[in-house]
Amino acid sequence: MDKFTHLIKLSVGTEGVEDLAAWQESRRAPTPDGLPRHVTRMWPRREAEVLAGGSIFWVIKGLVQCRQRILRLDAVTGEDGVDRCAIVLDPKLVRVAPTPKRPFQGWRYLAPGDAPRDMREGRKTEDALPPELAGALAEIGVI
């Protein structure tokens, strides 16, 4: 049994991996350490498993397209006075094999065995397929 787990999250409004990277870059400057973070209402109950090597997998346009290693979880208080969890991320986005994923709310745990595999090094520099085509090919097991 694996001793770590991942998280999976929809990247709402994002058009592609480059769009997610640009959005995170624009929001990093005001953070104390300059690292990207995703702030969420819920603190992972399986914190130790997430921090033992987990990543957050991003669903973009109905496909899991990339992941980022989770570095730590920080407690933050919103402007409304509500305590939240900031998932602090490695800035490096790692492309993964495009995998269809239906919409869901919030984040979910993702077992390592269910996580899409990282793309081979040579494929990372190829132009990305349109999301609809990548999804169709993933559904039939071609990619």
C-alpha positions in Angstrom: 0.0 0.0 0.0 1.3 3.5 -0.9 2.1 5.8 2.0 1.1 8.9 0.1 -1.9 10.2 -1.8 -2.5 12.9 -4.3 -5.2 15.6 -4.7 -7.2 16.3 -7.9 -8.8 19.6 -8.6 -10.6 21.4 -11.5 -8.9 24.4 -12.9 -12.0 26.4 -13.6 -11.7 28.9 -16.4 -8.3 27.7 -17.5 -7.9 27.1 -21.3 -4.6 25.0 -21.1 -1.5 24.3 -19.1 0.2 27.5 -20.2 -2.9 29.4 -19.0 -2.6 27.8 -15.6 1.1 28.6 -15.4 0.5 32.3 -16.4 -2.3 32.6 -13.8 -0.2 31.2 -11.1 2.8 33.4 -12.0 0.6 36.5 -11.8 -0.5 35.6 -8.3 2.8 34.5 -6.9 4.5 37.9 -6.4 2.5 38.9 -3.3 3.1 35.6 -1.4 5.8 35.6 1.2 7.9 32.9 -0.5 6.9 33.5 -4.1 5.5 30.0 -4.4 2.2 29.3 -6.1 -0.7 28.2 -3.8 -4.3 27.2 -4.1 -6.4 28.3 -1.2 -9.3 26.1 -0.2 -11.9 26.0 2.5 -11.2 22.4 3.6 -8.0 21.1 5.2 -7.1 17.6 4.0 -7.7 15.2 6.8 -5.1 12.9 5.2 -2.5 15.7 5.5 0.4 13.4 6.4 -0.3 11.2 3.3 -0.5 14.3 1.0 2.7 15.7 2.3 4.6 12.4 2.0 5.0 12.8 -1.7 1.6 13.9 -3.2 0.9 16.2 -6.0 -2.2 18.1 -7.1 -3.5 17.0 -10.5 -5.2 19.7 -12.5 -8.3 19.0 -14.6 -8.4 21.4 -17.5 -11.2 21.4 -20.1 -12.4 17.9 -18.9 -8.9 16.3 -19.0 -6.3 15.8 -16.3 -3.4 17.5 -18.0 -0.7 18.3 -15.5 0.3 18.1 -11.9 2.3 20.0 -9.3 4.1 18.6 -6.3 2.6 19.7 -3.0 5.3 21.2 -0.8 3.2 22.1 2.4 -0.1 23.2 3.7 -0.3 26.7 5.3 -3.1 28.0 7.5 -4.5 31.3 6.1 -7.3 33.6 7.2 -9.4 35.2 4.5 -10.5 38.8 4.4 -13.8 37.5 5.8 -12.1 36.1 8.9 -12.6 32.5 7.9 -9.6 30.1 8.3 -8.6 28.3 5.2 -5.9 26.0 3.8 -3.3 27.2 1.4 -1.9 24.3 -0.6 1.6 25.5 -1.4 2.9 24.1 -4.7 6.2 23.5 -6.5 6.1 26.1 -9.4 7.0 23.4 -11.9 4.0 22.0 -13.9 4.5 18.4 -15.0 2.5 17.4 -18.0 0.7 14.1 -17.6 -1.0 11.8 -20.1 -4.4 13.5 -20.9 -7.0 11.6 -19.0 -10.8 12.4 -19.1 -12.4 13.4 -15.8 -16.0 14.4 -15.2 -16.7 17.7 -13.4 -16.8 17.6 -9.6 -16.8 20.2 -6.8 -13.8 21.0 -4.6 -10.8 18.7 -4.5 -10.7 15.0 -4.1 -8.1 12.5 -3.0 -6.4 10.5 -5.9 -4.7 7.2 -5.2 -1.2 7.0 -6.7 -2.4 3.9 -8.7 -5.2 6.0 -10.3 -3.0 9.0 -11.2 -2.2 9.6 -14.8 1.4 8.9 -15.7 3.9 11.7 -16.4 4.5 12.3 -20.1 7.7 11.0 -21.5 10.5 13.6 -21.6 10.5 13.8 -25.4 6.7 14.4 -25.6 6.8 17.3 -23.1 8.0 19.7 -25.8 5.4 18.7 -28.4 2.5 21.0 -29.2 -0.5 20.0 -27.1 -3.4 18.4 -28.9 -6.7 20.2 -28.8 -8.5 19.1 -25.6 -11.4 17.5 -27.5 -9.0 15.4 -29.6 -6.8 14.4 -26.6 -10.0 13.4 -24.7 -11.3 11.3 -27.5 -7.9 9.6 -28.0 -7.6 9.0 -24.2 -11.1 7.5 -24.1 -10.2 4.8 -26.7 -6.8 4.2 -25.1 -4.5 5.7 -27.8 -2.8 8.2 -25.5 
